[in-house]
Amino acid sequence: MRDRKAAMRYARALFEDALARKAVGEAAEDLALLNGVWQQSPQLVALLAHPLVELERKRELCREHLAPRVRPEHMHFVDLLVQRRRAKMLPAIYEAFRGLVDDHQGIVRAGVWSAAPLTEDEQARLARAIAAVFGGTPVMSAHVRPDLIGGVTVRVKDAVIDGSVRTSLDMLAADLRAVSLDVSAFEHDAGPETPSTSDLRPET
């Protein structure tokens, strides 16, 4: 949670600077490139984050691998992360920055999971529904999960709308298990069994 908050602070500072310079698109482009490097070059990231590697050596690595492709102002941002030992945080900063850009542009990114590929008409209706709930312009990322059986699951940021048959069945199964437990508990607490006829006969 602490790293997530820190990533948001860095992302917001970068976004506000880019907004003031009217260069949000350029910042987004460079940050996406840097995020790709971070994903593809774990050894480079490890060196930039290692406490025993000297700062000047880290700067040499940045100049060698990043400077030819990244604008100077964003190289300065990378240098700041390296100095503060926050290099490993760049992917989280990228995600937070992209969220800020989406909010600024009125874009709502939605992950959609369905049992089968959605038709164009279904996608259009789902996009209208997402826009009605969250506002903005939906950008959907569709995924197929046969185990859902039917229906769709939609995720927008931290909100999940689950209309899948699989979830309904799981919930029904959980309800049935709960009922079964309740019945067994009732039987356990029902007290002594009803006496039989022989129990009621007087002793001879």
Stockholm file with secondary structure:
# STOCKHOLM 1.0

chainA/1-204         MRDRKAAMRYARALFEDALARKAVGEAAEDLALLNGVWQQSPQLVALLAHPLVELERKRELCREHLAPRVRPEHMHFVDLLVQRRRAKMLPAIYEAFRGLVDDHQGIVRAGVWSAAPLTEDEQARLARAIAAVFGGTPVMSAHVRPDLIGGVTVRVKDAVIDGSVRTSLDMLAADLRAVSLDVSAFEHDAGPETPSTSDLRPET
#=GR chainA/1-204 SS CHHHHHHHHHHHHHHHHHHHTTCHHHHHHHHHHHHHHHHHCHHHHHHHHCTTSCHHHHHHHHHHHTTTTSCHHHHHHHHHHHHTTCGGGHHHHHHHHHHHHHHHHTEEEEEEEESSCCCHHHHHHHHHHHHHHHCSEEEEEEEECGGGCSSEEEEETTEEEECCHHHHHHHHHHHHHHHHHHHHHHHHTSCSCCCCHHHHSCCC
#=GC SS_cons         CHHHHHHHHHHHHHHHHHHHTTCHHHHHHHHHHHHHHHHHCHHHHHHHHCTTSCHHHHHHHHHHHTTTTSCHHHHHHHHHHHHTTCGGGHHHHHHHHHHHHHHHHTEEEEEEEESSCCCHHHHHHHHHHHHHHHCSEEEEEEEECGGGCSSEEEEETTEEEECCHHHHHHHHHHHHHHHHHHHHHHHHTSCSCCCCHHHHSCCC
//
